[in-house]
Amino acid sequence: MMKRERQKKQTGLLLQQTALQLFQKQGYEQTTVLQITTEAGVAKGTFFNYFRTKEDVLQSVFFSHVERVYEKMKKNEHGHWREQIVLLFRELTAMHEQLGKEVTKSIVRIYTMKQKQSLPLTSLSDMLTQLFEKGKRCGDIRTRRPSAALALITIQLYFGALKLWMFSHLHEPLSTFTIGTITMFIDYMQKEGD
């Protein structure tokens, strides 16, 4: 029983990894389920035991990457609030750079086209809100704006940077630009208040 479960998990991971490699190499739209299964060395029907559609496998790849970012954040939850924010965005930008521009565009396009389903931002928003609360409690952040509003502004800055990067308007790495922008925002909140 355990061996079978392990094999099933390995097959799912193999399909995810194979799909990601094909998406990166030839693009999401150009990749077919048949190409994924052929490249993975499994029957086409096997794919549907794990994923309903090609879109599902892309979302699964994205969620497993996001989960790794959040796991790293949990390991560092006792760090200084500012360092945690920088680490969070360093990890997120590294994730997008690893996935690549075309895969990131496909993920954003899928969530943008589906009005009923939005990007999984609740965890990110909650995490940032808690970190800003931490900064307020220790007296580092002097603004009276609610921490949830600060979290949304930070997410907005991040998605703006992501969009510039996806469409090749940045002349520096995504991580450098994003961290620079977000630390500038944090510096402003620490110095200016309101």
C-alpha positions as CSV (number, residue, x, y, z in Angstrom):
1,M,0.0,0.0,0.0
2,M,2.8,2.5,1.0
3,K,4.8,1.6,-2.1
4,R,1.7,2.2,-4.3
5,E,1.1,5.6,-2.7
6,R,4.7,6.6,-3.1
7,Q,4.6,5.6,-6.8
8,K,1.4,7.6,-7.3
9,K,3.0,10.7,-5.7
10,Q,6.1,10.2,-7.9
11,T,4.0,10.0,-11.0
12,G,2.2,13.2,-10.1
13,L,5.5,15.0,-9.5
14,L,6.9,13.6,-12.8
15,L,3.9,15.0,-14.7
16,Q,4.3,18.4,-13.0
17,Q,8.0,18.6,-13.7
18,T,7.6,17.4,-17.3
19,A,4.8,19.9,-17.9
20,L,6.9,22.8,-16.4
21,Q,9.9,21.9,-18.6
22,L,7.7,21.8,-21.7
23,F,5.9,25.1,-20.7
24,Q,9.3,26.8,-20.3
25,K,10.7,25.4,-23.5
26,Q,7.8,25.9,-25.9
27,G,5.1,27.9,-24.0
28,Y,2.0,26.9,-22.2
29,E,-0.4,27.4,-25.2
30,Q,1.8,25.3,-27.5
31,T,2.1,22.3,-25.1
32,T,-0.4,19.5,-25.3
33,V,-1.4,16.9,-22.7
34,L,-0.1,14.2,-25.2
35,Q,3.3,15.9,-25.3
36,I,3.5,16.0,-21.5
37,T,2.6,12.3,-21.2
38,T,4.9,11.2,-24.0
39,E,7.8,13.1,-22.5
40,A,7.0,11.7,-19.1
41,G,6.8,8.2,-20.5
42,V,3.2,7.5,-19.2
43,A,0.0,6.7,-21.0
44,K,-2.2,9.7,-21.9
45,G,-5.0,8.4,-19.7
46,T,-2.6,8.5,-16.7
47,F,-2.5,12.3,-16.9
48,F,-6.3,12.4,-16.2
49,N,-5.9,10.4,-13.0
50,Y,-4.0,13.4,-11.6
51,F,-5.2,16.5,-13.4
52,R,-8.5,17.4,-15.2
53,T,-6.8,19.7,-17.7
54,K,-3.5,21.2,-18.8
55,E,-4.6,24.3,-16.8
56,D,-4.8,22.2,-13.6
57,V,-1.2,21.0,-14.0
58,L,0.0,24.6,-14.4
59,Q,-1.9,25.6,-11.3
60,S,-0.5,22.6,-9.5
61,V,3.0,23.6,-10.4
62,F,2.4,27.2,-9.3
63,F,0.8,26.1,-6.0
64,S,3.7,23.8,-5.2
65,H,6.2,26.6,-5.8
66,V,4.2,29.0,-3.6
67,E,3.9,26.4,-0.9
68,R,7.7,26.1,-0.8
69,V,8.0,29.9,-0.4
70,Y,5.5,29.9,2.5
71,E,7.3,27.0,4.1
72,K,10.6,29.0,4.1
73,M,8.8,31.9,5.6
74,K,7.4,29.7,8.5
75,K,11.0,28.6,9.3
76,N,11.9,32.3,9.7
77,E,8.8,33.6,11.5
78,H,10.8,34.9,14.5
79,G,13.0,37.2,12.4
80,H,12.8,40.9,12.3
81,W,9.6,42.1,10.5
82,R,11.5,44.0,7.9
83,E,13.9,41.2,7.2
84,Q,10.9,38.8,6.8
85,I,9.3,41.1,4.2
86,V,12.5,41.3,2.2
87,L,12.9,37.5,2.5
88,L,9.3,37.0,1.3
89,F,9.8,39.0,-1.8
90,R,13.2,37.6,-2.5
91,E,11.7,34.2,-2.4
92,L,8.7,35.1,-4.5
93,T,10.8,36.8,-7.2
94,A,13.2,33.9,-7.2
95,M,10.2,31.6,-7.8
96,H,9.0,33.7,-10.7
97,E,12.5,33.9,-12.2
98,Q,12.7,30.1,-11.9
99,L,9.3,29.5,-13.5
100,G,10.2,32.0,-16.2
101,K,8.4,34.9,-17.9
102,E,6.2,32.8,-20.2
103,V,5.0,30.5,-17.5
104,T,4.3,33.4,-15.1
105,K,2.4,35.2,-17.9
106,S,0.3,32.0,-18.4
107,I,-0.5,31.8,-14.7
108,V,-1.5,35.4,-14.5
109,R,-3.6,35.1,-17.7
110,I,-5.5,32.1,-16.3
111,Y,-6.4,33.9,-13.1
112,T,-7.2,37.1,-14.9
113,M,-9.5,35.4,-17.4
114,K,-11.4,33.5,-14.6
115,Q,-13.5,36.1,-12.8
116,K,-14.7,33.7,-10.2
117,Q,-11.1,32.6,-9.3
118,S,-8.5,35.0,-8.2
119,L,-4.8,34.5,-7.5
120,P,-4.2,33.0,-4.1
121,L,-3.4,36.3,-2.4
122,T,-5.2,35.8,1.0
123,S,-2.1,34.1,2.5
124,L,0.2,36.7,1.2
125,S,-2.0,39.6,2.4
126,D,-2.4,38.0,5.8
127,M,1.3,37.4,6.2
128,L,2.2,41.0,5.2
129,T,-0.6,42.4,7.5
130,Q,0.9,40.5,10.4
131,L,4.4,41.7,9.6
132,F,3.3,45.3,9.4
133,E,1.5,44.9,12.7
134,K,4.8,43.6,14.2
135,G,6.5,46.7,12.8
136,K,3.9,49.0,14.4
137,R,4.1,47.2,17.8
138,C,7.8,47.7,18.1
139,G,7.5,51.4,17.0
140,D,9.3,51.0,13.7
141,I,6.3,51.9,11.6
142,R,4.7,55.2,12.5
143,T,1.9,55.5,9.9
144,R,-1.7,55.4,11.2
145,R,-2.8,53.6,8.0
146,P,-4.2,50.1,8.8
147,S,-1.7,47.3,8.3
148,A,-4.1,45.5,5.9
149,A,-3.9,48.7,3.7
150,L,-0.1,48.6,3.8
151,A,-0.2,45.0,2.8
152,L,-2.3,45.7,-0.2
153,I,-0.1,48.6,-1.3
154,T,2.9,46.3,-1.0
155,I,1.2,43.6,-3.1
156,Q,0.3,46.3,-5.7
157,L,4.0,47.3,-5.8
158,Y,5.0,43.7,-6.3
159,F,2.5,43.0,-9.1
160,G,3.5,46.2,-10.8
161,A,7.1,45.0,-10.8
162,L,6.0,41.6,-11.9
163,K,4.2,43.1,-14.9
164,L,7.1,45.2,-15.9
165,W,9.4,42.1,-15.8
166,M,6.9,39.9,-17.7
167,F,6.8,42.3,-20.6
168,S,10.5,43.0,-20.5
169,H,10.4,46.6,-19.4
170,L,12.9,46.0,-16.6
171,H,16.6,46.3,-17.3
172,E,17.6,44.7,-14.0
173,P,16.6,41.4,-12.4
174,L,13.1,41.2,-11.0
175,S,14.4,40.5,-7.5
176,T,16.7,43.6,-7.5
177,F,13.9,45.9,-8.7
178,T,11.2,44.5,-6.5
179,I,13.3,44.5,-3.3
180,G,14.5,48.0,-4.1
181,T,10.9,49.2,-4.6
182,I,9.5,47.5,-1.5
183,T,12.3,48.7,0.8
184,M,11.8,52.2,-0.5
185,F,8.2,52.0,0.6
186,I,9.1,50.5,4.0
187,D,11.7,53.3,4.5
188,Y,9.1,55.9,3.7
189,M,6.7,54.4,6.3
190,Q,9.4,54.3,8.9
191,K,10.6,57.8,8.4
192,E,7.5,59.7,7.4
193,G,4.6,58.4,9.3
194,D,1.6,60.4,8.3
